[in-house]
């Protein structure tokens, strides 16, 4: 069993077979495997790495680990129980939209295998909020693992409607204002528009609220890029003022990619890791300790997670690493992270941010 779930076994034996298939075909095969929820629950003791030092609390939500599944894998919240069994501290389902969407035309996912990265131009394909509500209401729920649901839309009314339907069924809602593949979302990159959106969401909300932020431009850019960076930090300030509980930093980086049908997409994986660390560090410096941060982008190892927490994050979200390293990746990261906590004389991952930035193990 240990051999089967070892990341090296997946990398050397299973991944080469899956990667012979188009990305969305491989995803469908993985989804079929995840339908076997009782099997994954039986495997959970082999996939989980439990240690007291990994336990943490964010926005009043208790988590067995700071390692979460990012939105985008289970768009319709149909496999969250199986995904929770992989050892995550929390899982994010979605992104869910008000109405069903087909998304962008194919091809819309491209692998950069050597860099362990992906570019996607999916455009929020999904079955809509009605299906997600039915799925979440009908599940037993990942008993020990909080389920966050990502929602989005191109208007305030769409997002508020999704939030209202799904909040009673989730531990928290994550509002996605930043997909590079959905042009309408850029309206909420305006501080006034974001204030209006969050005011509307706050009118009804009873549970924690996360906001998924757009990325900074890459380091070393133009003056316009510096202005864009300041805008993102300004949006973070709006979230603080509106009582948002956590920022997810950040969404995929927009890139041109002619092999995709629409010619552009969002980059994820190892290629965005350094930029993610800079965004987390700069945002933490700007907002202080007034809000939690979920680091999202290029985390593949315990050391990667350590560096994100050291930069100022409270939790870490991953998705691309799951695709490249398989179901054993979360256990591997948690085991490495617990060891680094111990070697640095700490008792909890929540203490990492108090260390000097150069601290390592």
C-alpha positions as a printed Julia matrix, in Angstrom:
361×3 Matrix{Float64}:
   0.0    0.0     0.0
   2.8    2.42    0.9
   4.44   1.7    -2.46
   1.21   2.34   -4.35
   0.66   5.73   -2.69
   4.29   6.85   -2.84
   4.71  10.02   -4.96
   7.65   8.37   -6.75
   5.45   5.44   -7.81
   2.89   7.83   -9.21
   5.56   9.9   -10.97
   7.38   6.94  -12.52
   4.52   4.54  -13.31
   1.08   6.16  -13.25
   1.73   9.71  -14.44
   3.41   8.67  -17.71
   0.28   6.71  -18.62
  -2.09   9.54  -17.69
   0.04  12.11  -19.49
  -0.29  10.22  -22.76
  -3.9   11.39  -22.68
  -5.21  14.92  -23.23
  -5.37  16.76  -19.88
  -9.15  16.81  -19.62
  -9.4   13.12  -20.52
  -6.91  12.31  -17.76
  -8.98  14.45  -15.39
 -12.11  12.47  -16.23
 -10.31   9.21  -15.43
  -9.2   10.64  -12.08
 -12.77  11.75  -11.42
 -14.0    8.22  -12.05
 -11.51   6.91   -9.49
 -12.63   9.55   -6.98
 -16.24   8.38   -7.3
 -15.23   5.4    -5.15
 -15.61   7.39   -1.93
 -15.72   4.38    0.45
 -12.41   3.17   -0.98
 -10.73   6.54   -0.45
 -12.04   6.68    3.12
 -10.47   3.28    3.74
  -7.2    4.59    2.29
  -7.26   7.76    4.4
  -5.11   6.35    7.26
  -2.39   5.63    4.69
  -2.73   9.05    3.03
  -3.0   11.23    6.12
   0.0   12.37    8.11
  -1.36  13.46   11.49
   0.78  15.48   13.88
  -0.24  17.95   16.58
   2.24  20.52   15.28
   0.33  20.72   11.98
  -3.01  21.65   13.51
  -4.07  25.24   13.0
  -7.11  27.51   13.11
  -8.02  30.09   10.48
 -11.09  32.32   10.74
 -12.35  30.09   13.54
 -12.07  26.98   11.33
 -10.07  24.14   12.89
  -7.81  22.34   10.43
  -5.7   19.21   10.9
  -3.07  20.71    8.6
  -2.43  24.05    6.87
  -2.32  22.29    3.48
  -5.54  22.82    1.52
  -6.79  21.82   -1.9
  -7.21  24.87   -4.14
 -10.35  25.55   -6.12
 -10.49  24.21   -9.66
 -10.18  20.45   -9.25
 -13.73  19.63   -8.17
 -15.68  22.34   -9.95
 -19.11  20.94   -9.07
 -18.39  19.85   -5.47
 -19.04  16.2    -6.35
 -15.83  14.59   -5.05
 -14.97  16.58   -1.93
 -15.31  13.62    0.44
 -12.81  11.58   -1.57
 -10.45  14.52   -1.96
 -10.62  15.21    1.78
  -9.36  11.66    2.37
  -6.06  12.54    0.64
  -4.88  14.21    3.85
  -5.75  17.85    3.22
  -6.44  20.19    6.12
  -9.3   21.68    4.11
 -10.65  21.43    0.58
 -11.99  24.14   -1.72
 -14.69  23.08   -4.15
 -15.71  25.01   -7.25
 -15.49  27.55   -8.69
 -19.32  27.48   -8.79
 -21.31  29.94  -10.91
 -25.0   30.77  -10.76
 -25.92  29.11  -14.06
 -24.36  26.18  -15.92
 -21.46  27.13  -18.17
 -19.65  25.25  -20.91
 -16.5   27.3   -20.49
 -14.08  28.14  -23.28
 -13.48  25.97  -26.37
 -10.85  23.22  -26.38
  -7.94  22.85  -26.23
  -8.04  24.7   -22.94
  -5.39  23.0   -20.76
  -1.71  22.66  -21.64
   0.98  20.89  -19.64
   4.48  22.29  -19.26
   5.84  18.95  -18.1
   9.51  19.85  -17.62
   8.55  22.81  -15.42
   5.74  20.91  -13.64
   3.3   23.66  -14.55
  -0.02  24.07  -16.36
  -1.76  26.72  -18.41
  -5.54  26.63  -18.46
  -8.22  28.67  -20.19
 -11.17  26.72  -18.81
 -13.48  29.67  -18.19
 -15.46  28.18  -15.27
 -17.13  25.16  -16.9
 -19.66  23.7   -14.49
 -23.21  22.63  -13.79
 -24.23  25.7   -11.8
 -25.18  26.47   -8.23
 -28.26  24.24   -8.21
 -26.22  21.11   -8.83
 -23.53  22.09   -6.31
 -26.17  22.79   -3.66
 -27.77  19.4    -4.25
 -24.4   17.63   -4.07
 -23.32  19.33   -0.86
 -26.7   18.87    0.81
 -26.77  15.19   -0.13
 -23.27  14.31    1.03
 -22.22  13.2     4.46
 -19.56  15.88    4.29
 -15.85  15.43    4.94
 -16.37  14.96    8.68
 -12.92  16.04    9.89
 -12.06  18.26    6.94
 -13.64  21.69    6.41
 -15.14  22.28    2.96
 -14.8   25.77    1.5
 -16.71  26.58   -1.69
 -15.39  28.99   -4.32
 -18.02  31.1    -6.09
 -17.87  33.65   -8.86
 -19.9   35.58  -11.39
 -19.75  38.58  -13.65
 -22.22  40.67  -11.63
 -22.76  41.38   -7.96
 -26.19  39.78   -8.05
 -24.77  36.51   -9.45
 -22.11  36.27   -6.76
 -24.51  37.19   -3.95
 -26.99  34.55   -5.14
 -24.28  31.86   -5.18
 -23.1   32.92   -1.74
 -26.62  32.82   -0.32
 -27.29  29.31   -1.66
 -23.98  27.71   -0.71
 -22.94  29.38    2.56
 -25.18  27.2     4.78
 -23.51  24.09    3.32
 -19.88  25.21    3.62
 -17.34  26.01    6.32
 -16.52  29.19    4.39
 -17.07  30.79    1.0
 -14.19  31.91   -1.22
 -15.17  34.65   -3.68
 -13.08  34.47   -6.84
 -12.61  37.94   -8.33
  -9.55  37.1   -10.36
  -9.78  34.35  -12.97
  -7.71  35.46  -16.0
 -10.08  33.48  -18.24
 -13.26  35.41  -17.4
 -13.12  39.02  -18.58
 -16.1   40.19  -16.52
 -14.3   39.51  -13.25
 -11.85  42.33  -13.9
 -14.64  44.74  -13.01
 -13.96  43.82   -9.38
 -10.32  44.88   -9.67
 -11.64  48.38   -9.08
 -11.63  49.31   -5.39
 -15.07  50.89   -5.54
 -16.61  47.91   -7.33
 -15.01  45.48   -4.88
 -16.32  47.52   -1.95
 -19.82  47.37   -3.44
 -19.55  43.6    -3.97
 -18.32  42.85   -0.46
 -20.92  45.15    1.09
 -23.62  43.17   -0.7
 -22.15  39.82    0.36
 -21.76  41.0     3.95
 -25.44  41.9     4.16
 -26.33  38.21    4.33
 -23.24  36.37    5.45
 -22.92  34.37    8.64
 -19.76  32.34    8.01
 -16.13  33.12    7.16
 -15.41  34.77    3.83
 -12.25  34.37    1.74
 -11.39  36.4    -1.38
  -9.15  34.99   -4.12
  -6.89  37.78   -5.32
  -5.39  38.55   -8.72
  -1.61  38.11   -9.01
   0.95  40.88   -9.08
   2.78  41.45  -12.36
   6.14  39.66  -12.47
   9.02  41.3   -10.6
  11.24  43.71  -12.52
   8.5   45.09  -14.74
   7.53  48.58  -15.84
   6.08  51.5   -13.93
   2.64  50.33  -15.08
   3.39  46.98  -13.43
   4.24  48.76  -10.19
   0.92  50.59  -10.39
  -0.82  47.23  -10.9
   0.95  45.84   -7.83
  -0.22  48.83   -5.78
  -3.76  48.25   -7.05
  -3.75  44.64   -5.84
  -2.5   45.78   -2.44
  -5.28  48.36   -2.45
  -7.81  45.61   -3.12
  -6.37  43.71   -0.16
  -6.94  46.81    1.95
 -10.58  46.92    0.84
 -10.96  43.3     1.94
  -9.57  44.16    5.37
 -11.9   47.14    5.69
 -14.89  44.98    4.73
 -14.13  42.31    7.34
 -13.02  39.55    4.97
 -11.47  36.69    6.95
  -8.76  35.52    4.53
  -7.09  36.39    1.24
  -6.08  33.6    -1.13
  -2.9   34.76   -2.87
  -3.1   34.32   -5.72
  -4.92  33.17   -8.8
  -3.12  31.93  -11.9
  -0.83  34.31  -13.81
  -2.2   35.49  -17.18
   0.01  34.37  -20.09
  -0.25  34.2   -23.87
  -0.33  30.64  -25.18
  -1.12  30.12  -28.89
  -1.67  26.38  -28.4
  -4.86  27.15  -26.46
  -8.0   27.8   -28.49
  -8.48  31.28  -27.01
  -4.77  32.14  -27.14
  -4.4   33.09  -23.47
  -4.67  31.3   -20.15
  -3.65  31.17  -16.52
  -0.27  29.75  -15.49
   0.04  27.58  -12.37
   2.67  25.29  -10.86
   6.36  25.67  -10.15
   6.76  28.58  -12.56
   4.7   30.89  -10.32
   6.16  29.83   -6.96
   8.67  32.68   -6.5
   6.1   35.27   -7.51
   3.64  33.79   -5.01
   6.17  34.16   -2.18
   6.73  37.81   -3.1
   2.99  38.48   -3.2
   2.43  36.87    0.19
   5.32  38.77    1.76
   4.31  42.14    0.29
   0.65  41.67    1.2
   1.48  40.66    4.76
   3.66  43.75    5.09
   0.8   45.9     3.78
  -2.08  44.5     5.86
  -0.24  43.4     9.01
  -1.91  40.65   11.01
  -5.44  41.93   10.4
  -6.39  39.11    8.01
  -5.38  35.53    7.26
  -3.54  34.62    4.05
  -3.82  31.39    2.06
  -0.75  31.04   -0.17
  -1.6   29.51   -3.54
   0.91  28.89   -6.31
   3.61  26.32   -7.0
   3.83  24.5    -3.67
   5.16  20.97   -4.21
   7.11  20.14   -1.03
   7.28  20.69    2.69
  10.05  23.23    2.16
   7.85  25.12   -0.32
   5.05  25.2     2.24
   7.48  26.26    4.99
   8.69  29.19    2.87
   5.12  30.29    2.17
   4.25  30.22    5.87
   7.5   32.0     6.67
   6.59  34.72    4.16
   3.4   35.38    6.1
   0.8   32.84    5.01
  -1.47  31.03    7.46
  -2.31  28.16    5.12
  -1.18  26.87    1.75
  -3.36  25.73   -1.15
  -2.21  23.42   -3.95
  -3.65  21.81   -7.04
  -1.01  21.47   -9.77
   1.22  19.46   -7.4
  -1.59  16.92   -7.01
  -1.69  16.45  -10.78
   2.08  16.07  -11.11
   2.83  14.12   -7.91
  -0.38  12.2    -7.26
  -2.44  11.36   -4.17
   0.56  10.85   -1.89
   1.79  14.43   -2.24
  -0.17  15.82    0.73
   1.18  13.22    3.15
   4.7   13.92    1.89
   4.32  17.68    2.38
   2.78  17.31    5.82
   5.51  14.91    6.97
   8.27  17.23    5.75
   6.6   20.27    7.27
   6.17  18.64   10.68
   9.86  17.68   10.64
  10.91  21.25    9.83
   8.73  22.59   12.66
  10.47  20.22   15.08
  13.99  20.95   13.82
  13.41  24.68   14.33
  12.36  24.16   17.94
   8.72  25.05   17.33
   5.58  23.31   18.51
   3.13  24.53   15.86
   3.03  25.68   12.25
   1.35  28.85   13.51
   4.71  29.87   15.03
   6.61  29.81   11.73
   5.74  33.39   10.77
   7.44  34.63   13.96
  10.84  33.38   12.77
  13.33  35.54   10.84
  12.76  35.23    7.1
  15.97  33.27    6.5
  14.98  30.5     8.94
  15.13  27.0     7.49
  15.68  23.39    8.51
